[in-house]
Amino acid sequence: MALLAGALLGGAAYAKGQLSKLAAFTAPGAEMQVLTFEDQGKRVALFGIINGSTRNSFTANLSELPGVIELWKKALAARSPAWKTVGSQSETDTSDRSRLTLSAGPGIRFVIDSPKGQTETFTMENGDAARFEEALGKAKEALENAPVK
């Protein structure tokens, strides 16, 4: 799944599978996308951050997605005027293990870093929280309804 970063909107598609965009969020000079990716019967949620010409992504399968959802809930509860890291989660089942870190402050900050990729940051405004939560629900539903192979 490490090659999926290039498959995000606007990049070359190195992976052969099917991408489905669930939501996109924008901030000055940056975009974060929530997608699903399916290849050979395996479906994952994909979170991608694009900053200009650089990008990175984080994937979570059905057993890992609840951890991302819990990070999100912690970040929502911890919002305050000052930034504070609430936690992180690393990918599994790949040689280039990206890590997703969430921080809470006046919004929610997402950081994706990996050994082989650029560290990317996206700060989501509080007004996008409900739409992001909806995208998480859609991703969970898509993974739960993936064909079993």
C-alpha positions as CSV (number, residue, x, y, z in Angstrom):
1,M,0.0,0.0,0.0
2,A,3.0,2.3,0.2
3,L,2.7,3.3,-3.4
4,L,-0.8,4.7,-2.8
5,A,0.6,8.1,-2.1
6,G,1.2,8.6,-5.8
7,A,-2.4,7.4,-6.5
8,L,-4.0,10.4,-4.7
9,L,-5.8,12.8,-6.9
10,G,-3.3,14.6,-9.1
11,G,-0.6,12.0,-8.9
12,A,0.5,9.1,-11.1
13,A,-1.4,6.0,-10.3
14,Y,1.2,3.3,-9.5
15,A,-1.3,1.0,-7.8
16,K,-3.6,-1.1,-10.0
17,G,-6.7,-1.1,-7.8
18,Q,-9.8,1.1,-7.5
19,L,-9.8,4.4,-5.5
20,S,-13.1,5.9,-4.3
21,K,-13.0,9.4,-2.9
22,L,-15.3,9.8,0.2
23,A,-14.4,13.4,1.1
24,A,-11.9,16.2,0.5
25,F,-10.9,19.0,2.8
26,T,-9.0,22.1,1.9
27,A,-6.8,24.6,3.8
28,P,-4.5,27.3,2.3
29,G,-2.1,25.4,0.1
30,A,-3.1,22.0,1.2
31,E,-5.8,19.3,0.8
32,M,-6.6,16.2,2.8
33,Q,-8.6,13.3,1.2
34,V,-10.4,10.4,2.7
35,L,-10.7,7.5,0.2
36,T,-11.1,3.8,0.0
37,F,-8.7,1.7,-2.0
38,E,-9.5,-1.9,-3.2
39,D,-7.1,-4.3,-5.0
40,Q,-7.4,-8.0,-5.3
41,G,-10.3,-8.2,-2.9
42,K,-8.5,-6.2,-0.2
43,R,-10.0,-2.9,0.8
44,V,-8.5,-0.2,3.0
45,A,-9.3,3.3,4.1
46,L,-6.8,5.8,2.8
47,F,-6.0,9.2,4.2
48,G,-3.9,11.4,2.0
49,I,-2.4,14.9,2.5
50,I,-1.3,17.0,-0.5
51,N,0.8,20.1,0.0
52,G,1.6,21.6,-3.3
53,S,3.6,19.1,-5.3
54,T,4.3,16.8,-2.2
55,R,2.0,14.2,-0.8
56,N,1.9,11.3,1.6
57,S,-0.8,8.8,2.7
58,F,-1.8,6.5,5.5
59,T,-3.9,3.4,5.1
60,A,-6.0,1.5,7.7
61,N,-7.7,-1.9,7.2
62,L,-10.9,-2.9,9.0
63,S,-9.1,-4.0,12.2
64,E,-7.0,-0.8,12.3
65,L,-9.6,1.8,11.4
66,P,-11.2,1.8,15.0
67,G,-7.8,3.1,16.2
68,V,-8.0,6.0,13.8
69,I,-11.6,6.7,14.9
70,E,-10.5,6.7,18.6
71,L,-7.6,9.1,17.8
72,W,-10.2,11.4,16.1
73,K,-12.5,11.2,19.2
74,K,-9.6,12.0,21.5
75,A,-8.6,15.0,19.3
76,L,-12.2,16.3,19.3
77,A,-12.4,16.1,23.1
78,A,-9.0,17.8,23.5
79,R,-9.5,20.9,21.4
80,S,-8.2,24.1,23.1
81,P,-6.4,27.3,22.3
82,A,-3.0,25.5,22.6
83,W,-1.8,22.6,20.4
84,K,-1.3,19.2,22.1
85,T,-0.5,15.8,20.5
86,V,-3.2,13.3,21.3
87,G,-1.7,10.2,19.8
88,S,-0.5,8.3,16.8
89,Q,-1.0,5.1,14.9
90,S,1.4,3.3,12.5
91,E,0.5,1.3,9.4
92,T,1.0,-2.5,9.4
93,D,1.2,-4.9,6.4
94,T,3.6,-2.7,4.4
95,S,7.4,-2.2,4.2
96,D,7.0,1.6,4.3
97,R,5.1,2.1,7.5
98,S,3.5,5.5,7.6
99,R,2.5,7.0,10.9
100,L,-0.6,9.2,11.5
101,T,-0.3,11.6,14.4
102,L,-3.3,13.8,15.5
103,S,-3.0,17.0,17.6
104,A,-5.7,19.1,19.0
105,G,-5.8,22.8,19.4
106,P,-7.9,25.5,17.7
107,G,-8.6,22.8,15.1
108,I,-7.4,19.2,14.5
109,R,-3.9,18.7,13.0
110,F,-3.1,15.6,11.0
111,V,0.6,14.7,10.4
112,I,1.5,11.8,8.1
113,D,5.2,10.7,8.0
114,S,6.9,7.6,6.7
115,P,10.5,6.4,6.3
116,K,10.5,6.9,2.5
117,G,8.1,9.8,2.1
118,Q,7.8,13.5,2.9
119,T,6.2,14.5,6.2
120,E,2.9,16.2,5.4
121,T,0.7,18.2,7.7
122,F,-2.9,19.3,7.4
123,T,-4.8,21.5,9.9
124,M,-8.6,21.0,9.8
125,E,-10.8,23.8,10.9
126,N,-13.4,22.9,13.5
127,G,-16.2,23.6,11.0
128,D,-15.1,20.5,9.0
129,A,-15.3,18.1,12.0
130,A,-18.8,16.8,11.3
131,R,-18.0,16.2,7.6
132,F,-14.8,14.3,8.5
133,E,-16.7,12.2,11.1
134,E,-19.2,11.4,8.3
135,A,-16.3,10.3,6.0
136,L,-14.9,8.1,8.8
137,G,-18.3,6.4,9.0
138,K,-18.5,5.9,5.3
139,A,-15.0,4.4,5.3
140,K,-15.9,2.0,8.1
141,E,-19.0,1.0,6.3
142,A,-17.1,0.4,3.0
143,L,-14.5,-1.8,4.8
144,E,-17.2,-3.8,6.6
145,N,-19.0,-4.4,3.3
146,A,-15.9,-5.4,1.4
147,P,-16.1,-8.7,-0.5
148,V,-14.5,-11.5,1.5
149,K,-11.7,-13.3,-0.4
